[in-house]
Amino acid sequence: MPGADVIVEATRSGFEQFVEIAKRPAAGPYAYTLPVRAKGLKAKANKDGSVTVDPSTSALSNTFDTYVQQGETVDWSTDTDTELDFGNPGTKNADGTARTARSFITWNTTPIQDAR
């Protein structure tokens, strides 16, 4: 949709998705619809307005995650770092190269094994 983006935020503990609307329509109330295809799953709205899809991904745990970023030599796979980076944030390294990053996550999918 023009002027809106779907944002997926991945962290060590799971992920969330948001719709960010860049500019509120000038007149009257407004609404948006985010279609979700969930064949065989049940989606329900929570009291706070968020939408939960069953089975929830909260049962999934990651067994490993890290990211690598051009120009960095740090081991980001430690438990103390909570961020996962990807893409190019628009900044450059001291030598002028882009700081392109890539994230890696391994999920334990045993809780939803054979689910459809």
N, C-alpha and C positions, 0 to 999 in steps of 0.2 A: 504494500500500500504506500503511495507517495507520502513522504513525511513521517513514516513510522518504520521501526526496525524491530525484529525479533532478536533478543539477546539471550544467549545461553551461557551461563556462568558455571564453569567446572571448577571444583575444588577437591581437596583430598577426601572430603566426606560425602561427596555426591554432586548434584547439579540442580540448577533451577533455570527456568526460562521466564523472560519478561518481555512485554511489548512496550517499547519506548516511543511515545508520540511526540514529535519534535515541536509541533505548534498546535495549540488548542484551536478548534474551529471558532470563528469570530462570533457567530450568533447561535443562541439557544443551547439546549443540552445536547450532548453527543454520546455515542456509544460505539463500540467496536466489537466485532465477532472474531474470535480466533478458532477456526475450525480444527477439530482434533479427530483424527481417524483412529479409533480404538476398537477394531473388530475383536470381539471376544473379551473385551475388558470393560470395566464399569468406571465411568468418570462421575465425580460428585463435587459440588461446590461446598466449600467450608464456610463457616460463619464469617470469617474474615474476608471472604470474596475470592480466595485462591481455589484452584481446581486440582483434586487428587485423582490419580489414575490407579486403579487396583488391577494387578498387583503393584504395590509401591516399589520404587527402586531403592527405598531406604533399607531393604533387606540385603542389598548388594554392598559388599565391602570391597574396597580396593586392596589389592595385595602389593601393589607397587605403583609409584608415580614419581615423575621427575620432569624437568624440562631442560633443554639445552638452548643456549643463546649465543649467537655469534659474538666473539670478543670476550667471552667469560670462561673462566677455568674453574669455577666453583662447583662442588657437588651439591646440587639442589635436591637430592633425594632424601635428605634427612627429615625427621619429623618436625623440626623446628620451623621449616619454611612451609607456609600454607598456600602459597600462590602457584598457579600454573600459567605460564605465559605462552602466547603463540602469535605468529605474524610479526609485523614490523610496527613498533609503536611510534615511528616517525623520528626517533632519535638515532644518533650515530655514535660509533665508537671513536676513540681518540685518533685512529688512523683514517677516519672518514667513511668506513664501511657501515652499512646498515646493521642494526642490532636485531636481526631476524631471529625469532625463537620458535621452537617446536616442543609440544608437550607429549608425554607418553603416560598412559594409564593402563594398568592391568586390573580388571574387575573379577571378583570371585562370583561367578554366575550360578553356582550350585543351587542357591535358594529358588531360582526360577527355571531350573533345568527342565526341559521338555514342555515348558509352558507355551501356549500359543497366543 
